[in-house]
Amino acid sequence: MSIKRNITLSYAIQIINTGLTFAASVFITRILGTEGRGEFAVYSNALVIASIWLGFSLPSSIVYFVSSKKLNPGKMLTTMLWFCLTTTILVTLTIMLLIHEKKTWLIFPENYKNYFWIGLFIVQFFLAQVNSVLNAFLNARKVFIPQAVFGSIVTAISVIVWLLLYFKIIHVPYTGFAIVVLITFLFSLPPILWNLFLLNTVSKIDFTFKIIDFKSFMVILKFALIAYACNAIQILSYRMDLWFVDYYHGKSETGIYSLAVSLAQLIWILPNTMSGVLLTYLSGSTRDEAIAVTLKYARLAIYSSLLFAVFCSIVFYFAIPLVFGSEFEFTRILIILLFTGIVPFSITTILATFNASINKPVYNLWTTLWGFVFALVFYVLLIPRIGSMGAAIASSISYNACNVYIFYKFYKTTQQKIWLLLPLKADYINFKFQVSNYFAKKQ
């Protein structure tokens, strides 16, 4: 399947999936309220950070080494699963340290610090790690669509469940934070089983109990280390704002801000979809082809993101008080502030994929460090004083700092200037052809 077809289908499915996720988030937010959403945001935030920090960005290495056929995929899969188990042990030890230091508030709400919730967090971490490994193997074999379709089906079923829970058509012995975490956990299981099925059938990776040799593993780890440093610093840069808001202004404001972030980041549906597909294709292209494809999709990413942001700003202005409740009205202002950084960051997503494909992830590392410095400085300066608004402004400044730096490195590497991101006549002709061709097939 061609790169264009993979991106188009993946994007269409992601749009559907995002709509379903949005519908689910409405009922989840209604169930939780502002304070409950703040508790869930802190919990989810810790889970994501743990997954990134202890995942060592091995999925990107999996895509590179499997798609280039440099290592045995069966042995790699077994090795990666053992690695997931090892990192889960590290998470367990980390939580034990937090308990000893009385810092469990970084993860768990006040009434949810017992061993049941701690154990559930550890299991969720392990499953998230395993699923990221399985996704990486499927992406390396260009199996994008089946897993995306199944994900949409699972999300659609979850929307129905949330609706039934919200209107109390079904009853469970849990409320608020507890029911949201438990239901989220249950719906994380089917995609893992489906991915295992796809690995065994569509991608036909032979399972084995053998692991790769130590030297090969170190090659994988070396490749992943720079990407890991990028992801670890980046996730801290754009997740620590929740901790700042929570520490200085409490769970309610954290809940409002977390909703704004989750809605604003819907803009990244297309860039992230492109990035997931482009890495596989760019890694096997010539340098000139990779540059041309990168510029083409960078233009598509930035202008589609801009149009989507305008549309969302109008819709959210009227919809948020009606859908989520009047207590979330301030979210509208935060979203617009976040858009000023999130929209331009669409370019960074595509250019970072290009850097990875030419084995220059160090450029992404410096971009991330640059963004981290700006984020930390402005979080410290603004959040204590103006709360969630300061967090949104600081995040946007950091996003734009990343964008300026990565385009500078792209120019130094390729000699391609920023004006090449302006719409080209060829883009218009291609778009017109695609539209005409679509309607011709319908007739």
C-alpha positions as a Markdown table, in Angstrom:
| # | Residue | x | y | z |
|---|---|---|---|---|
| 1 | Met | 0.0 | 0.0 | 0.0 |
| 2 | Ser | 1.4 | 3.4 | -1.0 |
| 3 | Ile | 2.4 | 6.1 | 1.6 |
| 4 | Lys | -0.4 | 8.4 | 0.5 |
| 5 | Arg | -3.0 | 5.7 | 0.8 |
| 6 | Asn | -1.7 | 4.6 | 4.2 |
| 7 | Ile | -1.7 | 8.1 | 5.5 |
| 8 | Thr | -5.2 | 8.9 | 4.1 |
| 9 | Leu | -6.8 | 5.8 | 5.5 |
| 10 | Ser | -5.0 | 6.1 | 8.9 |
| 11 | Tyr | -6.0 | 9.7 | 9.1 |
| 12 | Ala | -9.7 | 8.9 | 8.3 |
| 13 | Ile | -9.7 | 6.3 | 10.9 |
| 14 | Gln | -8.0 | 8.6 | 13.4 |
| 15 | Ile | -10.7 | 11.2 | 12.8 |
| 16 | Ile | -13.4 | 8.7 | 13.6 |
| 17 | Asn | -11.4 | 7.5 | 16.6 |
| 18 | Thr | -10.9 | 11.0 | 17.8 |
| 19 | Gly | -14.6 | 11.8 | 17.5 |
| 20 | Leu | -15.4 | 8.7 | 19.6 |
| 21 | Thr | -12.7 | 9.6 | 22.1 |
| 22 | Phe | -14.1 | 13.1 | 22.4 |
| 23 | Ala | -17.6 | 11.6 | 23.0 |
| 24 | Ala | -16.1 | 9.3 | 25.7 |
| 25 | Ser | -14.3 | 12.2 | 27.3 |
| 26 | Val | -17.5 | 14.2 | 27.6 |
| 27 | Phe | -19.1 | 11.4 | 29.8 |
| 28 | Ile | -15.9 | 10.8 | 31.7 |
| 29 | Thr | -15.5 | 14.5 | 32.5 |
| 30 | Arg | -19.2 | 14.7 | 33.6 |
| 31 | Ile | -18.6 | 11.6 | 35.8 |
| 32 | Leu | -15.5 | 13.0 | 37.4 |
| 33 | Gly | -16.2 | 16.8 | 37.7 |
| 34 | Thr | -13.3 | 19.3 | 37.9 |
| 35 | Glu | -11.6 | 17.8 | 41.0 |
| 36 | Gly | -12.0 | 14.2 | 39.8 |
| 37 | Arg | -10.6 | 15.1 | 36.4 |
| 38 | Gly | -7.6 | 16.7 | 38.1 |
| 39 | Glu | -7.0 | 13.5 | 40.1 |
| 40 | Phe | -7.3 | 11.3 | 37.0 |
| 41 | Ala | -5.1 | 13.7 | 35.0 |
| 42 | Val | -2.3 | 13.4 | 37.6 |
| 43 | Tyr | -2.6 | 9.6 | 37.6 |
| 44 | Ser | -2.6 | 9.3 | 33.8 |
| 45 | Asn | 0.2 | 11.8 | 33.6 |
| 46 | Ala | 2.4 | 9.6 | 35.9 |
| 47 | Leu | 1.5 | 6.5 | 33.8 |
| 48 | Val | 2.5 | 8.3 | 30.6 |
| 49 | Ile | 5.8 | 9.6 | 32.0 |
| 50 | Ala | 6.7 | 6.2 | 33.5 |
| 51 | Ser | 6.0 | 4.6 | 30.1 |
| 52 | Ile | 8.2 | 7.0 | 28.3 |
| 53 | Trp | 11.0 | 7.2 | 30.8 |
| 54 | Leu | 11.3 | 3.5 | 31.3 |
| 55 | Gly | 10.4 | 2.5 | 27.7 |
| 56 | Phe | 13.8 | 3.8 | 26.5 |
| 57 | Ser | 12.2 | 4.6 | 23.1 |
| 58 | Leu | 12.8 | 1.1 | 21.9 |
| 59 | Pro | 9.7 | 1.1 | 19.6 |
| 60 | Ser | 11.5 | 3.5 | 17.3 |
| 61 | Ser | 14.4 | 1.1 | 17.2 |
| 62 | Ile | 12.1 | -1.8 | 16.5 |
| 63 | Val | 10.6 | 0.0 | 13.4 |
| 64 | Tyr | 14.1 | 0.8 | 12.1 |
| 65 | Phe | 15.7 | -2.6 | 12.5 |
| 66 | Val | 12.7 | -4.7 | 11.5 |
| 67 | Ser | 11.8 | -2.6 | 8.4 |
| 68 | Ser | 15.5 | -2.6 | 7.3 |
| 69 | Lys | 15.7 | -6.4 | 8.0 |
| 70 | Lys | 18.9 | -6.0 | 10.0 |
| 71 | Leu | 17.9 | -8.2 | 12.9 |
| 72 | Asn | 15.7 | -11.3 | 13.4 |
| 73 | Pro | 12.2 | -10.0 | 14.3 |
| 74 | Gly | 11.2 | -13.1 | 16.3 |
| 75 | Lys | 14.2 | -12.9 | 18.6 |
| 76 | Met | 13.7 | -9.1 | 18.8 |
| 77 | Leu | 10.1 | -9.6 | 19.9 |
| 78 | Thr | 11.0 | -12.0 | 22.7 |
| 79 | Thr | 13.8 | -9.7 | 23.8 |
| 80 | Met | 11.5 | -6.7 | 24.0 |
| 81 | Leu | 8.9 | -8.6 | 26.0 |
| 82 | Trp | 11.5 | -9.5 | 28.5 |
| 83 | Phe | 12.6 | -5.9 | 28.6 |
| 84 | Cys | 9.0 | -4.9 | 29.4 |
| 85 | Leu | 9.1 | -7.2 | 32.4 |
| 86 | Thr | 12.4 | -5.7 | 33.6 |
| 87 | Thr | 11.1 | -2.1 | 33.3 |
| 88 | Thr | 8.0 | -3.1 | 35.2 |
| 89 | Ile | 10.2 | -4.3 | 38.1 |
| 90 | Leu | 11.9 | -0.8 | 38.0 |
| 91 | Val | 8.5 | 0.9 | 38.2 |
| 92 | Thr | 7.6 | -1.3 | 41.2 |
| 93 | Leu | 10.8 | -0.3 | 43.0 |
| 94 | Thr | 10.2 | 3.4 | 42.1 |
| 95 | Ile | 6.7 | 3.3 | 43.7 |
| 96 | Met | 8.2 | 1.6 | 46.8 |
| 97 | Leu | 10.6 | 4.5 | 47.0 |
| 98 | Leu | 7.8 | 7.1 | 46.7 |
| 99 | Ile | 5.9 | 5.3 | 49.5 |
| 100 | His | 9.0 | 5.5 | 51.7 |
| 101 | Glu | 9.5 | 9.2 | 50.9 |
| 102 | Lys | 5.8 | 9.9 | 51.3 |
| 103 | Lys | 5.6 | 11.3 | 47.7 |
| 104 | Thr | 2.8 | 9.1 | 46.4 |
| 105 | Trp | 0.7 | 12.2 | 45.7 |
| 106 | Leu | 2.7 | 12.5 | 42.5 |
| 107 | Ile | 0.6 | 9.5 | 41.2 |
| 108 | Phe | -2.3 | 8.6 | 43.5 |
| 109 | Pro | -5.2 | 10.7 | 44.9 |
| 110 | Glu | -5.5 | 10.9 | 48.7 |
| 111 | Asn | -8.1 | 8.1 | 49.0 |
| 112 | Tyr | -6.4 | 5.7 | 46.5 |
| 113 | Lys | -3.0 | 5.0 | 47.9 |
| 114 | Asn | -3.6 | 1.3 | 49.0 |
| 115 | Tyr | -2.0 | -1.7 | 47.4 |
| 116 | Phe | -4.9 | -2.4 | 45.0 |
| 117 | Trp | -4.5 | 0.8 | 43.2 |
| 118 | Ile | -0.7 | 0.6 | 43.3 |
| 119 | Gly | -0.9 | -2.9 | 41.8 |
| 120 | Leu | -3.3 | -1.8 | 39.1 |
| 121 | Phe | -0.9 | 1.1 | 38.1 |
| 122 | Ile | 1.9 | -1.4 | 37.8 |
| 123 | Val | -0.2 | -3.8 | 35.6 |
| 124 | Gln | -1.3 | -0.8 | 33.5 |
| 125 | Phe | 2.3 | 0.2 | 33.0 |
| 126 | Phe | 3.3 | -3.3 | 31.9 |
| 127 | Leu | 0.4 | -3.6 | 29.4 |
| 128 | Ala | 1.2 | -0.2 | 28.0 |
| 129 | Gln | 4.8 | -1.2 | 27.4 |
| 130 | Val | 3.8 | -4.5 | 25.8 |
| 131 | Asn | 1.3 | -2.8 | 23.5 |
| 132 | Ser | 3.8 | -0.2 | 22.4 |
| 133 | Val | 6.2 | -3.0 | 21.4 |
| 134 | Leu | 3.5 | -4.8 | 19.5 |
| 135 | Asn | 2.5 | -1.6 | 17.7 |
| 136 | Ala | 6.1 | -1.0 | 16.7 |
| 137 | Phe | 6.4 | -4.4 | 15.1 |
| 138 | Leu | 3.2 | -4.0 | 13.2 |
| 139 | Asn | 4.2 | -0.5 | 12.0 |
| 140 | Ala | 7.5 | -1.9 | 10.8 |
| 141 | Arg | 5.6 | -4.4 | 8.7 |
| 142 | Lys | 3.3 | -1.6 | 7.5 |
| 143 | Val | 0.3 | -3.1 | 9.2 |
| 144 | Phe | -1.3 | 0.3 | 10.0 |
| 145 | Ile | -5.0 | -0.1 | 9.1 |
| 146 | Pro | -6.2 | -3.3 | 10.9 |
| 147 | Gln | -5.0 | -2.1 | 14.3 |
| 148 | Ala | -6.5 | 1.4 | 13.8 |
| 149 | Val | -9.9 | 0.0 | 12.7 |
| 150 | Phe | -10.0 | -2.3 | 15.8 |
| 151 | Gly | -9.0 | 0.6 | 18.0 |
| 152 | Ser | -12.0 | 2.5 | 16.7 |
| 153 | Ile | -14.4 | -0.4 | 17.4 |
| 154 | Val | -13.1 | -0.7 | 20.9 |
| 155 | Thr | -13.5 | 3.1 | 21.5 |
| 156 | Ala | -17.0 | 3.0 | 20.1 |
| 157 | Ile | -18.0 | 0.3 | 22.5 |
| 158 | Ser | -16.4 | 2.3 | 25.4 |
| 159 | Val | -18.5 | 5.3 | 24.5 |
| 160 | Ile | -21.6 | 3.2 | 24.9 |
| 161 | Val | -20.4 | 2.0 | 28.3 |
| 162 | Trp | -19.6 | 5.5 | 29.5 |
| 163 | Leu | -23.0 | 6.7 | 28.3 |
| 164 | Leu | -24.8 | 3.9 | 30.2 |
| 165 | Leu | -22.7 | 4.6 | 33.3 |
| 166 | Tyr | -23.4 | 8.4 | 33.2 |
| 167 | Phe | -27.2 | 7.9 | 32.9 |
| 168 | Lys | -27.0 | 5.2 | 35.6 |
| 169 | Ile | -28.6 | 2.6 | 33.3 |
| 170 | Ile | -26.0 | 0.2 | 34.6 |
| 171 | His | -24.7 | 0.3 | 38.1 |
| 172 | Val | -21.3 | -0.6 | 39.5 |
| 173 | Pro | -20.0 | -0.4 | 43.1 |
| 174 | Tyr | -17.5 | 2.4 | 42.2 |
| 175 | Thr | -17.8 | 6.1 | 41.5 |
| 176 | Gly | -15.6 | 8.9 | 40.1 |
| 177 | Phe | -11.9 | 8.2 | 39.9 |
| 178 | Ala | -12.2 | 4.5 | 40.7 |
| 179 | Ile | -14.7 | 3.7 | 37.9 |
| 180 | Val | -12.9 | 5.7 | 35.3 |
| 181 | Val | -9.5 | 4.0 | 36.0 |
| 182 | Leu | -11.1 | 0.5 | 36.1 |
| 183 | Ile | -13.1 | 0.9 | 32.9 |
| 184 | Thr | -10.1 | 2.4 | 31.1 |
| 185 | Phe | -8.0 | -0.5 | 32.2 |
| 186 | Leu | -10.5 | -3.1 | 30.9 |
| 187 | Phe | -10.7 | -1.4 | 27.5 |
| 188 | Ser | -6.9 | -1.5 | 27.2 |
| 189 | Leu | -6.9 | -5.3 | 27.1 |
| 190 | Pro | -8.7 | -6.1 | 23.7 |
| 191 | Pro | -6.2 | -4.1 | 21.5 |
| 192 | Ile | -3.3 | -6.0 | 23.0 |
| 193 | Leu | -5.0 | -9.3 | 22.2 |
| 194 | Trp | -5.8 | -8.1 | 18.7 |
| 195 | Asn | -2.2 | -7.0 | 18.1 |
| 196 | Leu | -0.9 | -10.4 | 19.1 |
| 197 | Phe | -3.3 | -11.9 | 16.6 |
| 198 | Leu | -2.1 | -9.6 | 13.8 |
| 199 | Leu | 1.5 | -10.4 | 14.6 |
| 200 | Asn | 0.8 | -14.1 | 14.2 |
| 201 | Thr | -1.3 | -13.8 | 11.1 |
| 202 | Val | -0.8 | -10.7 | 9.0 |
| 203 | Ser | 2.8 | -9.8 | 9.8 |
| 204 | Lys | 3.7 | -13.4 | 10.2 |
| 205 | Ile | 6.5 | -12.9 | 12.8 |
| 206 | Asp | 7.6 | -16.3 | 14.1 |
| 207 | Phe | 7.5 | -16.5 | 17.9 |
| 208 | Thr | 10.5 | -18.0 | 19.5 |
| 209 | Phe | 11.9 | -18.3 | 23.0 |
| 210 | Lys | 15.3 | -17.2 | 21.9 |
| 211 | Ile | 16.6 | -13.7 | 22.4 |
| 212 | Ile | 19.0 | -11.6 | 20.4 |
| 213 | Asp | 22.6 | -11.6 | 21.5 |
| 214 | Phe | 24.0 | -9.0 | 23.9 |
| 215 | Lys | 26.0 | -7.2 | 21.1 |
| 216 | Ser | 22.9 | -6.8 | 18.9 |
| 217 | Phe | 20.8 | -5.6 | 21.9 |
| 218 | Met | 23.4 | -2.9 | 22.6 |
| 219 | Val | 23.2 | -1.8 | 19.0 |
| 220 | Ile | 19.5 | -1.4 | 19.4 |
| 221 | Leu | 19.9 | 0.4 | 22.7 |
| 222 | Lys | 22.5 | 2.7 | 21.2 |
| 223 | Phe | 20.2 | 3.6 | 18.4 |
| 224 | Ala | 17.4 | 4.3 | 20.8 |
| 225 | Leu | 19.3 | 6.3 | 23.4 |
| 226 | Ile | 19.1 | 9.6 | 21.6 |
| 227 | Ala | 15.5 | 9.1 | 20.8 |
| 228 | Tyr | 14.9 | 8.1 | 24.4 |
| 229 | Ala | 16.6 | 11.3 | 25.7 |
| 230 | Cys | 14.4 | 13.3 | 23.4 |
| 231 | Asn | 11.2 | 11.6 | 24.5 |
| 232 | Ala | 12.1 | 11.5 | 28.1 |
| 233 | Ile | 12.9 | 15.2 | 28.2 |
| 234 | Gln | 10.0 | 16.2 | 26.0 |
| 235 | Ile | 7.4 | 14.3 | 28.0 |
| 236 | Leu | 8.7 | 15.9 | 31.1 |
| 237 | Ser | 8.6 | 19.3 | 29.5 |
| 238 | Tyr | 5.0 | 19.0 | 28.5 |
| 239 | Arg | 3.7 | 17.0 | 31.4 |
| 240 | Met | 5.3 | 18.8 | 34.4 |
| 241 | Asp | 2.9 | 21.7 | 33.9 |
| 242 | Leu | 0.1 | 19.5 | 35.4 |
| 243 | Trp | 2.3 | 19.0 | 38.5 |
| 244 | Phe | 3.0 | 22.8 | 38.8 |
| 245 | Val | -0.7 | 23.6 | 38.4 |
| 246 | Asp | -1.7 | 20.9 | 40.9 |
| 247 | Tyr | 0.9 | 22.0 | 43.5 |
| 248 | Tyr | 0.1 | 25.7 | 43.3 |
| 249 | His | -3.6 | 25.8 | 42.5 |
| 250 | Gly | -5.2 | 22.4 | 43.3 |
| 251 | Lys | -7.0 | 19.6 | 41.6 |
| 252 | Ser | -10.0 | 21.6 | 40.3 |
| 253 | Glu | -7.8 | 24.0 | 38.2 |
| 254 | Thr | -5.7 | 21.0 | 37.2 |
| 255 | Gly | -8.8 | 19.3 | 35.9 |
| 256 | Ile | -9.8 | 22.4 | 33.8 |
| 257 | Tyr | -6.3 | 22.8 | 32.4 |
| 258 | Ser | -6.0 | 19.1 | 31.6 |
| 259 | Leu | -9.2 | 19.2 | 29.6 |
| 260 | Ala | -7.9 | 22.2 | 27.6 |
| 261 | Val | -4.7 | 20.4 | 26.8 |
| 262 | Ser | -6.4 | 17.2 | 25.7 |
| 263 | Leu | -8.8 | 19.2 | 23.4 |
| 264 | Ala | -6.1 | 21.5 | 22.0 |
| 265 | Gln | -3.9 | 18.5 | 21.1 |
| 266 | Leu | -6.6 | 17.1 | 18.9 |
| 267 | Ile | -4.8 | 19.3 | 16.3 |
| 268 | Trp | -2.0 | 16.8 | 16.2 |
| 269 | Ile | -4.1 | 14.0 | 14.8 |
| 270 | Leu | -2.9 | 14.5 | 11.2 |
| 271 | Pro | 0.8 | 15.3 | 12.0 |
| 272 | Asn | 1.1 | 12.3 | 14.4 |
| 273 | Thr | -0.6 | 10.0 | 11.8 |
| 274 | Met | 1.8 | 11.2 | 9.1 |
| 275 | Ser | 4.8 | 10.7 | 11.4 |
| 276 | Gly | 3.9 | 7.1 | 12.2 |
| 277 | Val | 3.7 | 6.2 | 8.5 |
| 278 | Leu | 6.5 | 8.5 | 7.2 |
| 279 | Leu | 9.3 | 7.0 | 9.4 |
| 280 | Thr | 8.9 | 3.6 | 7.7 |
| 281 | Tyr | 8.9 | 5.1 | 4.2 |
| 282 | Leu | 11.5 | 7.8 | 4.7 |
| 283 | Ser | 14.0 | 5.2 | 6.1 |
| 284 | Gly | 14.0 | 3.4 | 2.8 |
| 285 | Ser | 14.1 | 6.4 | 0.5 |
| 286 | Thr | 17.0 | 8.3 | -1.0 |
| 287 | Arg | 18.0 | 11.6 | 0.6 |
| 288 | Asp | 16.5 | 13.8 | -2.1 |
| 289 | Glu | 13.2 | 11.8 | -2.0 |
| 290 | Ala | 13.1 | 12.0 | 1.8 |
| 291 | Ile | 13.5 | 15.8 | 1.6 |
| 292 | Ala | 10.8 | 16.3 | -1.0 |
| 293 | Val | 8.3 | 14.1 | 0.8 |
| 294 | Thr | 9.1 | 15.8 | 4.2 |
| 295 | Leu | 8.5 | 19.2 | 2.8 |
| 296 | Lys | 5.3 | 18.1 | 1.1 |
| 297 | Tyr | 3.8 | 16.6 | 4.3 |
| 298 | Ala | 5.1 | 19.4 | 6.5 |
| 299 | Arg | 3.1 | 21.9 | 4.3 |
| 300 | Leu | 0.0 | 19.6 | 4.6 |
| 301 | Ala | 0.5 | 19.3 | 8.3 |
| 302 | Ile | 0.8 | 23.0 | 9.1 |
| 303 | Tyr | -2.1 | 24.3 | 6.9 |
| 304 | Ser | -4.5 | 21.5 | 7.8 |
| 305 | Ser | -3.7 | 22.1 | 11.5 |
| 306 | Leu | -4.3 | 25.8 | 11.1 |
| 307 | Leu | -7.7 | 25.3 | 9.5 |
| 308 | Phe | -8.6 | 22.6 | 12.1 |
| 309 | Ala | -7.6 | 25.0 | 14.9 |
| 310 | Val | -9.9 | 27.8 | 13.5 |
| 311 | Phe | -12.8 | 25.3 | 13.2 |
| 312 | Cys | -12.2 | 23.9 | 16.7 |
| 313 | Ser | -11.9 | 27.4 | 18.3 |
| 314 | Ile | -15.4 | 28.3 | 17.0 |
| 315 | Val | -17.0 | 24.9 | 17.9 |
| 316 | Phe | -15.4 | 24.8 | 21.4 |
| 317 | Tyr | -16.4 | 28.3 | 22.2 |
| 318 | Phe | -20.1 | 27.3 | 22.1 |
| 319 | Ala | -19.9 | 23.6 | 22.9 |
| 320 | Ile | -17.7 | 23.4 | 26.0 |
| 321 | Pro | -20.2 | 25.0 | 28.5 |
| 322 | Leu | -23.0 | 23.0 | 27.0 |
| 323 | Val | -21.2 | 19.6 | 26.8 |
| 324 | Phe | -18.8 | 19.6 | 29.8 |
| 325 | Gly | -20.6 | 22.1 | 32.1 |
| 326 | Ser | -20.3 | 25.7 | 33.0 |
| 327 | Glu | -17.4 | 25.0 | 35.4 |
| 328 | Phe | -15.2 | 24.3 | 32.4 |
| 329 | Glu | -15.9 | 27.6 | 30.6 |
| 330 | Phe | -12.4 | 28.9 | 31.2 |
| 331 | Thr | -11.1 | 26.0 | 29.1 |
| 332 | Arg | -12.0 | 28.0 | 25.9 |
| 333 | Ile | -9.4 | 30.7 | 26.6 |
| 334 | Leu | -6.7 | 28.1 | 27.5 |
| 335 | Ile | -7.3 | 26.2 | 24.3 |
| 336 | Ile | -6.8 | 29.4 | 22.1 |
| 337 | Leu | -3.6 | 30.2 | 24.0 |
| 338 | Leu | -2.4 | 26.6 | 23.5 |
| 339 | Phe | -3.2 | 26.7 | 19.8 |
| 340 | Thr | -0.6 | 29.4 | 19.3 |
| 341 | Gly | 2.1 | 26.9 | 20.0 |
| 342 | Ile | 0.4 | 23.6 | 19.1 |
| 343 | Val | -0.4 | 24.5 | 15.5 |
| 344 | Pro | 3.2 | 25.5 | 14.6 |
| 345 | Phe | 4.5 | 22.4 | 16.4 |
| 346 | Ser | 2.9 | 20.3 | 13.6 |
| 347 | Ile | 6.0 | 21.2 | 11.6 |
| 348 | Thr | 8.3 | 20.0 | 14.3 |
| 349 | Thr | 6.6 | 16.6 | 14.3 |
| 350 | Ile | 7.3 | 16.0 | 10.6 |
| 351 | Leu | 10.8 | 17.4 | 10.7 |
| 352 | Ala | 11.7 | 15.2 | 13.7 |
| 353 | Thr | 10.6 | 12.2 | 11.7 |
| 354 | Phe | 12.9 | 13.3 | 8.9 |
| 355 | Asn | 15.8 | 13.6 | 11.3 |
| 356 | Ala | 15.2 | 10.1 | 12.6 |
| 357 | Ser | 15.0 | 8.6 | 9.1 |
| 358 | Ile | 18.4 | 10.0 | 8.2 |
| 359 | Asn | 19.9 | 8.8 | 11.5 |
| 360 | Lys | 20.3 | 12.3 | 12.9 |
| 361 | Pro | 18.2 | 12.0 | 16.1 |
| 362 | Val | 20.7 | 14.2 | 17.9 |
| 363 | Tyr | 19.0 | 17.2 | 16.2 |
| 364 | Asn | 15.7 | 16.1 | 17.8 |
| 365 | Leu | 17.5 | 15.9 | 21.2 |
| 366 | Trp | 18.8 | 19.5 | 21.0 |
| 367 | Thr | 15.4 | 20.6 | 19.9 |
| 368 | Thr | 13.8 | 18.9 | 22.9 |
| 369 | Leu | 16.4 | 20.4 | 25.3 |
| 370 | Trp | 15.8 | 23.8 | 23.9 |
| 371 | Gly | 12.1 | 23.4 | 24.5 |
| 372 | Phe | 12.6 | 22.0 | 28.0 |
| 373 | Val | 14.6 | 25.1 | 29.1 |
| 374 | Phe | 11.9 | 27.4 | 27.8 |
| 375 | Ala | 9.2 | 25.3 | 29.4 |
| 376 | Leu | 10.8 | 25.1 | 32.8 |
| 377 | Val | 11.7 | 28.8 | 33.0 |
| 378 | Phe | 8.3 | 30.0 | 32.0 |
| 379 | Tyr | 6.4 | 27.4 | 34.1 |
| 380 | Val | 8.3 | 28.6 | 37.2 |
| 381 | Leu | 7.7 | 32.3 | 36.3 |
| 382 | Leu | 4.0 | 32.1 | 35.2 |
| 383 | Ile | 2.2 | 29.2 | 36.9 |
| 384 | Pro | 2.5 | 30.3 | 40.5 |
| 385 | Arg | 1.3 | 33.8 | 39.5 |
| 386 | Ile | -1.5 | 33.2 | 37.0 |
| 387 | Gly | -2.1 | 29.5 | 37.2 |
| 388 | Ser | -3.4 | 27.5 | 34.2 |
| 389 | Met | -3.3 | 30.5 | 32.0 |
| 390 | Gly | 0.4 | 30.8 | 32.7 |
| 391 | Ala | 0.8 | 27.1 | 32.0 |
| 392 | Ala | -0.8 | 27.5 | 28.6 |
| 393 | Ile | 1.3 | 30.6 | 27.7 |
| 394 | Ala | 4.5 | 28.9 | 28.8 |
| 395 | Ser | 3.7 | 25.7 | 26.8 |
| 396 | Ser | 3.1 | 27.7 | 23.7 |
| 397 | Ile | 6.4 | 29.6 | 24.1 |
| 398 | Ser | 8.2 | 26.3 | 24.5 |
| 399 | Tyr | 6.5 | 24.7 | 21.4 |
| 400 | Asn | 7.5 | 27.7 | 19.3 |
| 401 | Ala | 11.1 | 27.6 | 20.5 |
| 402 | Cys | 11.3 | 24.0 | 19.4 |
| 403 | Asn | 9.9 | 24.9 | 16.1 |
| 404 | Val | 12.4 | 27.7 | 15.4 |
| 405 | Tyr | 15.3 | 25.5 | 16.3 |
| 406 | Ile | 14.4 | 22.4 | 14.4 |
| 407 | Phe | 13.7 | 24.3 | 11.2 |
| 408 | Tyr | 17.1 | 26.0 | 11.6 |
| 409 | Lys | 18.7 | 22.6 | 11.8 |
| 410 | Phe | 16.7 | 21.3 | 8.8 |
| 411 | Tyr | 17.9 | 24.3 | 6.8 |
| 412 | Lys | 21.5 | 23.7 | 7.8 |
| 413 | Thr | 21.2 | 20.0 | 6.8 |
| 414 | Thr | 19.3 | 20.3 | 3.5 |
| 415 | Gln | 19.6 | 24.0 | 2.5 |
| 416 | Gln | 15.9 | 24.1 | 2.2 |
| 417 | Lys | 14.5 | 27.5 | 3.3 |
| 418 | Ile | 11.4 | 28.2 | 5.3 |
| 419 | Trp | 9.5 | 29.7 | 2.3 |
| 420 | Leu | 9.3 | 26.2 | 0.9 |
| 421 | Leu | 6.6 | 25.5 | 3.5 |
| 422 | Leu | 4.3 | 28.0 | 1.7 |
| 423 | Pro | 1.7 | 26.4 | -0.5 |
| 424 | Leu | 3.0 | 25.5 | -3.9 |
| 425 | Lys | 1.2 | 25.4 | -7.2 |
| 426 | Ala | 1.9 | 21.7 | -7.4 |
| 427 | Asp | 0.1 | 21.2 | -4.1 |
| 428 | Tyr | -3.0 | 22.9 | -5.6 |
| 429 | Ile | -2.9 | 20.9 | -8.8 |
| 430 | Asn | -2.4 | 17.7 | -6.9 |
| 431 | Phe | -5.3 | 18.5 | -4.5 |
| 432 | Lys | -7.6 | 19.4 | -7.4 |
| 433 | Phe | -6.7 | 16.2 | -9.2 |
| 434 | Gln | -7.4 | 14.1 | -6.1 |
| 435 | Val | -10.8 | 15.7 | -5.6 |
| 436 | Ser | -11.7 | 15.3 | -9.2 |
| 437 | Asn | -10.6 | 11.7 | -9.2 |
| 438 | Tyr | -12.6 | 11.0 | -6.0 |
| 439 | Phe | -15.9 | 12.3 | -7.5 |
| 440 | Ala | -15.2 | 10.6 | -10.8 |
| 441 | Lys | -15.1 | 7.3 | -9.0 |
| 442 | Lys | -18.3 | 8.1 | -7.2 |
| 443 | Gln | -20.2 | 8.5 | -10.5 |
